[in-house]
């Protein structure tokens, strides 16, 4: 609706609206979390959880409405089979932008259970984001560098222990666990620093999702391998969105069956560890090729291999 306006007018308007949306629904989720904490009565906690997830769904819904209010954006979604809201899923995805989180949250809306993101420890202290994520039982993970582990070997495996504790909370309710397995957002500098073998991706980290599958694999109905592409906004996607310049959001979903190939003892079984790393790296090779093929299209707005026109 307002995409025709110049960017210097759109920016303050969109920034205000997105901030207000986050403050309103994030504040309500936080209040529900405080209620859960102060009133440890099962019936009350269940009601607080329902309120928190109701607010989270409305945050996701209004995010999409705001994106479309300020941007003339084309949503392209493909690869879906029948998904259920009463099932359990492990969703893995590449990570291009902060915008990935509201995009995946909107994708989950009305299709699969509310997602639980694995978040960096630093996000715990971000106003509204941190408190709302805590109220929704989203796990915070502190990643340690190799240098930190060498200085203090006791840190080895701490992030995986966090994964284990978090998974225990999700065994009694349908859940979608989302993991950006690259561990951080893609940038050209990170790509170069990590000497990535991929053209459009960072190397995937296998340990976290391997442990999640080992902990809950029999409960997951499927792994959802999601590829996110912003073909016309390759650098600062979130900034472009706030400026009204977001053009296309491509979401491709591969539904992968859970079998013995991806469930095993990753940390003690060397043969399984190598097999799992090979499986994940092959997924990333395919994902990288998908992005490359899409970017190489002469007319990418109607790619031949995206067969579904289902709206987001």
VEXMAR-95857 format. One record per residue (C-alpha): x, y negated, z; residue in three letters. Coordinates in steps of 0.02 Angstrom, whole numbers, padded with zeros to 5 digits. Example, Ala and Ser with C-alpha at 12.3 -4.5 7.8 and 13.67 -1.06 7.14 Angstrom:
<nodes>
- 00615; 00225; 00390; ALA $
- 00684; 00053; 00357; SER $
</nodes>
This chain:
<nodes>
- 00000; 00000; 00000; UNK $
- 00139; -00122; 00047; UNK $
- 00275; -00046; -00064; UNK $
- 00258; -00193; -00185; UNK $
- 00323; -00314; -00052; UNK $
- 00507; -00364; -00052; UNK $
- 00620; -00262; 00062; UNK $
- 00660; -00407; 00180; UNK $
- 00474; -00417; 00223; UNK $
- 00445; -00228; 00231; UNK $
- 00591; -00196; 00349; UNK $
- 00528; -00290; 00505; UNK $
- 00349; -00231; 00475; UNK $
- 00396; -00048; 00456; UNK $
- 00521; -00053; 00599; UNK $
- 00388; -00126; 00714; UNK $
- 00256; 00002; 00663; UNK $
- 00370; 00154; 00678; UNK $
- 00434; 00093; 00847; UNK $
- 00256; 00065; 00908; UNK $
- 00203; 00238; 00849; UNK $
- 00351; 00317; 00939; UNK $
- 00322; 00216; 01098; UNK $
- 00135; 00254; 01104; UNK $
- 00138; 00441; 01075; UNK $
- 00309; 00469; 01152; UNK $
- 00252; 00377; 01308; UNK $
- 00097; 00487; 01318; UNK $
- 00202; 00645; 01299; UNK $
- 00318; 00581; 01436; UNK $
- 00171; 00550; 01554; UNK $
- 00111; 00727; 01521; UNK $
- 00286; 00790; 01563; UNK $
- 00287; 00693; 01726; UNK $
- 00119; 00770; 01768; UNK $
- 00191; 00944; 01738; UNK $
- 00337; 00902; 01852; UNK $
- 00239; 00824; 01995; UNK $
- 00090; 00943; 01994; UNK $
- 00159; 01120; 01986; UNK $
- -00014; 01197; 01973; UNK $
- -00029; 01317; 01825; UNK $
- -00198; 01253; 01767; UNK $
- -00139; 01072; 01777; UNK $
- 00024; 01112; 01688; UNK $
- -00071; 01197; 01547; UNK $
- -00179; 01043; 01524; UNK $
- -00025; 00931; 01526; UNK $
- 00056; 01040; 01394; UNK $
- -00099; 01029; 01285; UNK $
- -00098; 00840; 01303; UNK $
- 00087; 00830; 01260; UNK $
- 00067; 00935; 01103; UNK $
- -00090; 00840; 01052; UNK $
- 00009; 00678; 01062; UNK $
- 00155; 00756; 00967; UNK $
- 00039; 00808; 00826; UNK $
- -00030; 00631; 00813; UNK $
- 00146; 00559; 00811; UNK $
- 00184; 00672; 00663; UNK $
- 00022; 00628; 00573; UNK $
- 00044; 00440; 00593; UNK $
- 00226; 00449; 00540; UNK $
- 00172; 00515; 00370; UNK $
- 00037; 00382; 00357; UNK $
- 00165; 00246; 00395; UNK $
- 00290; 00317; 00271; UNK $
- 00156; 00310; 00136; UNK $
- 00100; 00138; 00193; UNK $
- 00270; 00061; 00156; UNK $
- 00337; 00178; 00020; UNK $
- 00270; 00243; -00144; UNK $
- 00333; 00418; -00109; UNK $
- 00306; 00581; -00203; UNK $
- 00297; 00734; -00088; UNK $
- 00348; 00897; -00173; UNK $
- 00322; 01059; -00077; UNK $
- 00354; 01234; -00143; UNK $
- 00388; 01414; -00096; UNK $
- 00252; 01438; 00034; UNK $
- 00169; 01603; 00069; UNK $
- 00035; 01625; 00202; UNK $
- 00094; 01545; 00365; UNK $
- 00002; 01553; 00531; UNK $
- -00010; 01441; 00682; UNK $
- -00023; 01590; 00799; UNK $
- 00145; 01663; 00746; UNK $
- 00328; 01639; 00792; UNK $
- 00454; 01571; 00666; UNK $
- 00638; 01528; 00662; UNK $
- 00660; 01383; 00542; UNK $
- 00834; 01341; 00478; UNK $
- 00869; 01189; 00372; UNK $
- 01003; 01079; 00301; UNK $
- 01018; 00910; 00388; UNK $
- 01031; 00755; 00281; UNK $
- 00951; 00615; 00383; UNK $
- 00863; 00565; 00543; UNK $
- 00709; 00567; 00432; UNK $
- 00722; 00758; 00427; UNK $
- 00641; 00771; 00599; UNK $
- 00476; 00681; 00558; UNK $
- 00473; 00765; 00387; UNK $
- 00487; 00940; 00462; UNK $
- 00364; 00894; 00600; UNK $
- 00238; 00841; 00467; UNK $
- 00271; 01001; 00369; UNK $
- 00233; 01102; 00526; UNK $
- 00070; 01011; 00558; UNK $
- -00079; 01127; 00525; UNK $
- 00036; 01262; 00453; UNK $
- 00144; 01332; 00592; UNK $
- 00160; 01307; 00782; UNK $
- 00231; 01143; 00844; UNK $
- 00418; 01145; 00814; UNK $
- 00550; 01149; 00949; UNK $
- 00708; 01064; 00888; UNK $
- 00880; 01104; 00955; UNK $
- 00939; 00928; 00998; UNK $
- 01108; 00854; 01040; UNK $
- 01136; 00820; 01225; UNK $
- 01161; 00635; 01187; UNK $
- 00981; 00617; 01128; UNK $
- 00919; 00653; 01304; UNK $
- 00956; 00471; 01350; UNK $
- 00873; 00390; 01198; UNK $
- 00713; 00299; 01256; UNK $
- 00552; 00392; 01215; UNK $
- 00642; 00520; 01105; UNK $
- 00736; 00597; 01251; UNK $
- 00595; 00593; 01377; UNK $
- 00465; 00657; 01253; UNK $
- 00579; 00798; 01195; UNK $
- 00606; 00849; 01376; UNK $
- 00419; 00852; 01408; UNK $
- 00393; 00964; 01256; UNK $
- 00526; 01085; 01319; UNK $
- 00641; 01053; 01172; UNK $
- 00815; 01120; 01209; UNK $
- 00963; 01002; 01222; UNK $
- 01129; 01075; 01169; UNK $
- 01301; 01008; 01211; UNK $
- 01426; 01058; 01079; UNK $
- 01608; 01070; 01129; UNK $
- 01753; 01043; 01010; UNK $
- 01890; 01173; 00992; UNK $
- 02008; 01053; 01080; UNK $
- 01891; 01039; 01230; UNK $
- 01875; 01229; 01241; UNK $
- 02064; 01249; 01233; UNK $
- 02083; 01127; 01378; UNK $
- 01943; 01211; 01476; UNK $
- 01909; 01392; 01420; UNK $
- 01759; 01400; 01539; UNK $
- 01663; 01294; 01413; UNK $
- 01666; 01433; 01284; UNK $
- 01491; 01498; 01253; UNK $
- 01403; 01364; 01357; UNK $
- 01297; 01306; 01210; UNK $
- 01245; 01485; 01175; UNK $
- 01194; 01507; 01357; UNK $
- 01082; 01355; 01335; UNK $
- 01004; 01440; 01185; UNK $
- 00968; 01595; 01287; UNK $
- 00883; 01499; 01427; UNK $
- 00779; 01400; 01304; UNK $
- 00720; 01554; 01211; UNK $
- 00651; 01626; 01372; UNK $
- 00525; 01482; 01382; UNK $
- 00455; 01519; 01209; UNK $
- 00412; 01703; 01229; UNK $
- 00235; 01674; 01295; UNK $
- 00169; 01549; 01167; UNK $
- 00177; 01539; 00976; UNK $
- 00329; 01434; 00933; UNK $
- 00430; 01372; 00787; UNK $
- 00613; 01355; 00835; UNK $
- 00703; 01236; 00718; UNK $
- 00892; 01237; 00703; UNK $
- 00996; 01124; 00592; UNK $
- 01132; 01254; 00577; UNK $
- 01261; 01133; 00507; UNK $
- 01263; 01058; 00681; UNK $
- 01261; 00877; 00622; UNK $
- 01195; 00766; 00483; UNK $
- 01280; 00774; 00315; UNK $
- 01393; 00629; 00266; UNK $
- 01531; 00618; 00137; UNK $
- 01657; 00588; 00276; UNK $
- 01603; 00742; 00373; UNK $
- 01601; 00844; 00212; UNK $
- 01782; 00796; 00179; UNK $
- 01838; 00817; 00360; UNK $
- 01766; 00993; 00371; UNK $
- 01836; 01039; 00200; UNK $
- 01665; 01105; 00155; UNK $
- 01659; 01235; 00015; UNK $
- 01486; 01171; -00033; UNK $
- 01445; 01023; -00143; UNK $
- 01294; 00955; -00048; UNK $
- 01306; 01041; 00122; UNK $
- 01415; 01062; 00275; UNK $
- 01470; 01237; 00328; UNK $
- 01335; 01326; 00431; UNK $
- 01364; 01378; 00611; UNK $
- 01306; 01557; 00640; UNK $
- 01318; 01582; 00828; UNK $
- 01163; 01487; 00886; UNK $
- 01037; 01564; 00767; UNK $
- 01117; 01737; 00785; UNK $
- 01088; 01728; 00972; UNK $
- 00911; 01661; 00948; UNK $
- 00872; 01808; 00834; UNK $
- 00950; 01930; 00957; UNK $
- 00844; 01857; 01098; UNK $
- 00678; 01842; 01006; UNK $
- 00702; 01931; 00841; UNK $
- 00567; 02061; 00872; UNK $
- 00444; 01920; 00911; UNK $
- 00480; 01813; 00757; UNK $
- 00364; 01845; 00611; UNK $
- 00488; 01773; 00487; UNK $
- 00636; 01657; 00458; UNK $
- 00590; 01500; 00361; UNK $
- 00740; 01437; 00263; UNK $
- 00697; 01257; 00217; UNK $
- 00793; 01151; 00093; UNK $
- 00767; 00963; 00108; UNK $
- 00811; 00851; -00039; UNK $
- 00793; 00663; -00058; UNK $
- 00842; 00651; -00243; UNK $
- 00831; 00462; -00260; UNK $
- 00903; 00417; -00090; UNK $
- 01069; 00503; -00069; UNK $
- 01155; 00392; 00058; UNK $
- 01052; 00306; 00195; UNK $
- 00884; 00393; 00181; UNK $
- 00806; 00325; 00340; UNK $
- 00861; 00147; 00302; UNK $
- 00791; 00162; 00126; UNK $
- 00626; 00222; 00199; UNK $
- 00616; 00073; 00317; UNK $
- 00652; -00041; 00169; UNK $
- 00512; 00036; 00065; UNK $
- 00632; 00122; -00056; UNK $
- 00596; 00306; -00021; UNK $
- 00542; 00386; -00185; UNK $
- 00533; 00575; -00168; UNK $
- 00540; 00704; -00029; UNK $
- 00568; 00883; -00088; UNK $
- 00536; 01028; 00031; UNK $
- 00573; 01203; -00030; UNK $
- 00532; 01348; 00086; UNK $
- 00601; 01525; 00074; UNK $
- 00512; 01649; 00189; UNK $
- 00633; 01784; 00245; UNK $
- 00583; 01948; 00323; UNK $
- 00656; 01993; 00493; UNK $
- 00755; 02156; 00483; UNK $
- 00908; 02242; 00557; UNK $
- 01023; 02146; 00440; UNK $
- 01003; 01988; 00544; UNK $
- 00973; 02057; 00719; UNK $
- 01120; 02122; 00819; UNK $
- 01257; 02086; 00945; UNK $
- 01345; 01941; 00861; UNK $
- 01474; 01913; 00998; UNK $
- 01530; 02091; 01031; UNK $
- 01499; 02184; 00868; UNK $
- 01633; 02128; 00744; UNK $
- 01552; 02218; 00597; UNK $
- 01384; 02137; 00630; UNK $
- 01464; 01966; 00654; UNK $
- 01546; 01975; 00483; UNK $
- 01385; 02038; 00405; UNK $
- 01283; 01898; 00483; UNK $
- 01407; 01764; 00430; UNK $
- 01403; 01834; 00254; UNK $
- 01212; 01830; 00255; UNK $
- 01206; 01649; 00317; UNK $
- 01342; 01590; 00199; UNK $
- 01250; 01669; 00054; UNK $
- 01093; 01576; 00106; UNK $
- 01195; 01416; 00102; UNK $
- 01269; 01457; -00068; UNK $
- 01091; 01479; -00135; UNK $
- 01034; 01318; -00050; UNK $
- 01182; 01222; -00122; UNK $
- 01142; 01289; -00296; UNK $
- 00959; 01241; -00275; UNK $
- 01005; 01062; -00232; UNK $
- 01133; 01054; -00374; UNK $
- 01006; 01120; -00500; UNK $
- 00877; 00995; -00441; UNK $
- 00998; 00848; -00449; UNK $
- 01054; 00899; -00624; UNK $
- 00879; 00895; -00698; UNK $
- 00850; 00764; -00831; UNK $
- 00671; 00738; -00769; UNK $
- 00680; 00785; -00584; UNK $
- 00506; 00724; -00541; UNK $
- 00436; 00882; -00626; UNK $
- 00566; 01019; -00595; UNK $
- 00526; 01184; -00677; UNK $
- 00573; 01291; -00528; UNK $
- 00456; 01198; -00409; UNK $
- 00292; 01285; -00446; UNK $
- 00179; 01223; -00307; UNK $
- 00094; 01056; -00301; UNK $
- 00023; 01078; -00126; UNK $
- 00019; 00910; -00036; UNK $
- 00121; 00888; 00121; UNK $
</nodes>
